[in-house]
């Protein structure tokens, strides 16, 4: 297994990385009071020391009253939270790594009773959590403007404390994705309707962020076909639809598309072996990140199940082959990096027996 391509430097006009390995964003709920602490610092420092080229943090809630949906989630708003993240950034940089926060708003998934203000309900484009099921606040024009401003401020603050860019969480059925998904966006005004009109909310967020951080600060967008509410749903079903869908984001200033799939090896459309990231790169010409069970033999969960699947270490030969064909530019690794902070170093050293044994042991402990 020749893994050298994973360790080829990556460079664009506004981002330079030592290698192609990205730590995928993964929710942890280890931040009491919504402030990153010593556990967060050490967690990310270890992955930087282990050789990750770029760390994308767990979802960090922007400064909107309904952004959070779970306990102990770190915020990227307020002096204490920003001071905590500054320590994380400094620790990662001291190890030679790069790090970006994932900017997050859960939208209608939020339930009353959740911090910081338990009286605030979930917010959604049409008040839907599941298609046809109303249970939360329908966003007004003022609400929409407030959320857009909160993302822009979060990005500005991220830049001010030394982050190397930002990732916008537009995937998995959270607020931005709720505007994109016809099943949850039934609006008939300028924020809903056709596929292009449904992209407006995300596009305006990208524009607002770009206006705050300038042209040289990297802005990434994570998007997905699958949702927490429905793993089989598709935003786009043809390459032509994908081209129509991604064009507004490209024009607004997205630098890199993080294309979230559950299995990186699965083709996105019939008649081609390209995966989601492969198609996004082909259509937009922008760099893309692939993700989905890298280094493991099973997805994290199945629809209808509450528990996570057991997984075993798996070959990355298919991943390397796709990377050699320039199908995508960067590779996001999730669970394998939770299990083994030194995953990149062990891959690079070709110590695969040690890697497989160690990762298997750690995955068993995590199960």
C-alpha positions in Angstrom: 0.0 0.0 0.0 1.6 3.2 -1.2 0.2 5.9 1.1 2.5 8.7 -0.1 -0.3 10.6 -1.8 -2.0 11.1 1.6 1.1 13.0 2.7 1.6 15.2 -0.4 1.2 18.9 0.7 -2.0 20.6 -0.3 -1.9 24.3 -1.3 -4.4 26.8 -2.6 -4.2 30.6 -2.8 -5.3 30.9 0.8 -4.6 27.5 2.5 -1.4 25.4 2.9 -1.5 22.0 4.6 1.3 19.5 5.3 -0.8 16.6 4.0 -4.2 15.5 2.8 -5.6 14.1 6.1 -8.4 16.1 7.7 -9.9 15.3 11.1 -13.7 15.2 10.5 -15.9 17.2 12.9 -17.4 15.0 15.6 -19.8 16.1 18.4 -18.4 15.3 21.8 -20.4 17.1 24.5 -17.3 17.7 26.7 -17.7 21.4 27.3 -19.7 22.2 30.4 -20.9 25.8 30.4 -20.4 25.7 26.6 -16.7 26.7 27.0 -13.8 24.6 25.7 -11.6 23.4 28.5 -8.4 21.5 29.1 -9.9 18.2 27.8 -10.7 19.9 24.5 -7.2 21.4 24.3 -5.5 18.0 24.8 -7.9 16.2 22.5 -7.1 18.4 19.6 -3.4 18.8 20.4 -3.0 15.0 20.3 -4.5 14.8 16.8 -2.2 17.6 15.6 0.8 15.9 17.1 -0.3 12.6 15.5 0.1 14.2 12.1 -3.4 15.4 11.0 -3.0 18.1 8.3 -6.2 20.0 9.1 -8.5 19.6 12.1 -12.1 20.6 11.8 -13.5 21.0 15.3 -16.7 19.5 16.6 -19.8 21.6 15.8 -19.5 24.9 17.6 -22.7 26.9 18.1 -22.9 30.4 16.7 -24.3 33.2 18.9 -28.0 32.8 18.2 -30.4 32.0 21.0 -31.7 28.8 19.3 -28.4 27.5 17.8 -27.7 24.8 20.4 -29.5 21.5 20.7 -27.5 19.4 23.1 -25.9 19.7 26.6 -22.2 20.6 27.0 -21.7 21.8 23.4 -18.9 24.4 22.9 -20.0 27.8 21.6 -18.1 30.1 19.4 -19.7 33.2 21.0 -18.9 35.0 24.2 -15.6 36.0 25.7 -15.1 32.8 27.8 -15.8 30.5 24.9 -13.5 32.4 22.6 -10.8 32.4 25.2 -11.1 28.6 25.5 -10.9 28.2 21.7 -7.8 30.4 21.6 -6.0 28.0 23.9 -7.1 25.1 21.6 -5.8 27.0 18.5 -2.5 27.8 20.2 -2.0 24.2 21.2 -2.7 22.9 17.7 -0.4 25.5 16.1 2.4 24.6 18.5 2.3 21.0 17.1 2.5 22.3 13.6 -1.2 21.7 12.8 -4.0 23.8 11.3 -7.5 24.0 12.7 -10.9 25.4 11.7 -14.1 25.6 13.7 -17.3 24.1 12.3 -20.0 26.8 12.7 -23.3 25.2 13.7 -27.0 25.9 14.2 -29.2 22.9 14.9 -32.4 24.6 13.8 -35.7 22.7 14.4 -33.9 19.8 16.0 -33.6 21.9 19.2 -36.0 21.1 21.9 -37.2 23.4 24.7 -35.3 22.8 27.9 -31.9 22.8 26.3 -29.2 25.3 27.4 -28.5 28.2 27.4 -32.2 29.4 27.6 -34.5 26.4 28.2 -37.6 28.5 27.1 -36.3 29.0 23.5 -37.8 26.5 21.1 -36.3 25.1 17.9 -36.2 27.4 14.9 -36.9 26.2 11.3 -37.8 27.5 7.9 -41.3 26.0 8.1 -41.5 24.8 11.7 -40.9 21.2 10.7 -38.7 18.6 12.3 -39.9 15.8 10.1 -41.7 16.2 6.8 -45.3 17.0 7.6 -44.7 17.2 11.4 -44.9 20.8 12.9 -43.4 21.4 16.3 -41.2 24.5 16.4 -41.0 28.2 15.7 -41.3 29.3 12.0 -38.6 31.7 11.2 -39.4 35.3 10.4 -37.4 37.6 8.1 -35.9 39.1 11.3 -35.0 35.6 12.5 -33.3 34.9 9.3 -31.3 38.1 9.4 -30.3 37.4 13.0 -29.0 33.9 12.1 -27.0 35.2 9.1 -25.4 37.8 11.2 -24.5 35.3 13.9 -22.6 33.1 11.4 -20.8 36.2 10.1 -19.8 37.3 13.6 -18.6 33.8 14.5 -16.4 33.7 11.5 -15.0 37.1 12.3 -14.3 36.0 15.8 -12.7 32.8 14.7 -10.3 34.7 12.5 -9.5 37.1 15.3 -8.3 34.3 17.7 -6.2 32.6 15.1 -8.2 29.9 13.5 -7.0 29.0 10.0 -10.4 29.2 8.3 -14.0 28.2 9.1 -16.3 25.4 8.0 -20.1 26.1 7.7 -22.2 23.2 8.8 -24.8 22.9 6.0 -25.4 19.1 6.3 -27.2 16.3 8.1 -30.6 17.9 8.6 -29.5 20.9 10.7 -30.8 24.4 10.1 -28.9 25.3 6.9 -29.8 21.9 5.5 -33.4 22.4 6.5 -33.6 25.4 4.2 -32.1 23.3 1.4 -34.3 20.3 1.8 -37.8 20.5 0.2 -39.2 18.1 2.9 -38.5 20.7 5.6 -38.7 24.0 3.7 -42.3 24.7 2.6 -41.8 28.4 2.4 -43.4 30.3 -0.6 -41.4 33.5 -0.2 -37.8 34.3 -1.4 -36.4 31.7 1.0 -38.1 28.6 -0.4 -39.6 27.0 -3.5 -37.3 26.0 -6.3 -33.9 24.3 -5.7 -32.2 27.6 -6.4 -34.4 29.6 -4.0 -33.8 27.1 -1.3 -30.1 27.7 -1.6 -30.5 31.4 -0.8 -30.2 31.1 3.0 -26.9 29.3 2.8 -25.7 31.6 0.1 -26.4 34.7 2.1 -24.5 33.2 5.1 -21.5 32.6 2.8 -21.7 36.1 1.5 -22.0 37.6 5.0 -19.0 35.6 6.2 -16.9 36.5 3.2 -17.7 40.2 3.8 -16.4 39.9 7.4 -13.3 37.9 6.9 -12.1 39.1 3.5 -11.0 37.2 0.4 -8.0 35.4 1.9 -9.5 33.6 4.8 -10.6 30.0 3.9 -14.3 29.2 4.0 -15.5 25.7 3.6 -19.0 24.3 3.3 -20.0 20.9 4.5 -23.1 19.5 2.8 -24.8 16.1 2.5 -27.4 14.2 0.6 -28.4 12.1 3.7 -30.2 13.5 6.7 -30.6 12.4 10.3 -34.3 12.3 9.6 -33.9 10.3 6.4 -30.8 8.5 5.2 -32.2 7.8 1.7 -33.2 11.4 0.8 -31.4 13.2 -2.0 -31.1 17.0 -2.5 -30.0 16.4 -6.1 -30.5 13.3 -8.2 -28.5 14.2 -11.4 -25.2 15.9 -12.2 -27.2 18.7 -13.8 -29.1 19.3 -10.6 -25.8 19.2 -8.6 -24.4 21.9 -10.9 -27.4 24.1 -10.4 -27.3 23.5 -6.6 -23.6 24.2 -6.0 -23.2 27.2 -8.4 -24.6 29.8 -5.9 -22.2 28.7 -3.2 -19.2 28.8 -5.5 -20.1 32.3 -6.6 -20.7 33.4 -3.0 -17.2 32.5 -2.0 -16.9 28.9 -0.9 -13.3 27.7 -1.2 -13.6 24.0 -0.5 -16.6 21.7 -0.4 -16.7 19.0 2.3 -19.0 16.4 0.8 -20.4 14.2 3.6 -21.3 10.7 2.7 -21.6 7.6 4.9 -19.4 5.4 2.6 -16.7 7.1 0.6 -16.5 4.3 -1.9 -20.1 4.5 -3.1 -20.8 6.1 -6.5 -23.1 9.1 -6.4 -24.8 8.7 -9.8 -25.3 5.8 -12.1 -22.9 5.4 -15.0 -19.9 6.7 -13.1 -17.7 5.5 -10.2 -17.2 9.1 -8.9 -18.4 9.6 -5.3 -20.1 12.7 -4.0 -16.8 14.7 -3.5 -15.7 13.5 -7.0 -18.7 14.9 -8.7 -18.6 18.2 -6.7 -15.0 18.7 -7.8 -15.7 17.9 -11.4 -18.7 20.3 -11.5 -17.3 23.2 -9.6 -13.6 23.0 -10.1 -13.1 23.6 -6.4 -11.1 21.4 -4.1 -13.2 18.8 -2.2 -13.0 16.7 0.9 -14.2 13.1 0.9 -15.4 11.4 4.0 -17.3 8.3 5.1 -16.1 5.3 7.0 -12.4 5.8 6.0 -10.3 3.1 7.5 -13.3 1.2 8.8 -15.6 -1.5 7.4 -19.0 -0.2 8.5 -21.0 3.0 8.7 -21.5 4.5 12.2 -25.2 3.8 12.3 -28.2 2.6 10.3 -31.6 4.3 9.9 -34.0 3.3 12.7 -31.2 2.3 15.1 -30.3 4.2 18.2 -27.0 2.5 18.8 -23.7 2.8 16.9 -22.5 -0.1 14.8 -19.4 -2.0 15.7 -16.7 -1.5 13.1 -13.3 -3.1 12.3 -10.3 -1.6 10.7 -10.3 -1.9 6.9 -8.0 -1.3 3.9 -7.6 2.2 2.5 -6.4 0.9 -0.9 -9.5 2.0 -2.7 -9.2 5.5 -1.1 -5.6 5.8 -2.3 -6.6 4.7 -5.8 -9.3 7.4 -6.0 -6.9 10.0 -4.7 -4.4 9.0 -7.3 -7.0 9.7 -10.0 -7.5 13.2 -8.5 -11.2 12.4 -7.7 -10.9 14.6 -4.6 -8.2 16.6 -2.8 -8.5 15.9 0.9 -9.7 12.9 3.1 -11.6 13.4 6.3 -11.1 10.7 8.9 -13.5 10.4 11.9 -13.9 7.4 14.1 -10.4 6.0 13.3 -8.9 9.2 14.6 -11.0 9.0 17.8 -9.6 5.5 18.3 -6.1 6.4 17.3 -4.7 9.9 17.5 -1.5 8.7 15.7 -3.4 7.2 12.8 -1.6 9.5 10.2 1.8 8.7 11.6 1.2 4.9 11.6 -0.2 5.1 8.0 2.8 7.0 6.9 5.3 4.7 8.5 3.5 1.7 6.9 3.1 0.2 10.4 -0.2 -1.2 9.4 -0.2 -4.3 11.6 0.4 -2.0 14.7 -2.2 0.4 13.4 -4.9 -2.3 12.8 -4.3 -3.9 16.2 -4.3 -0.6 18.1 -7.3 0.8 16.3 -9.3 -2.4 16.9 -8.5 -2.4 20.6 -9.5 1.3 20.9 -12.7 0.8 18.9 -13.7 -2.1 21.2 -13.2 0.2 24.2 -15.3 2.9 22.6 -18.2 0.5 21.7 
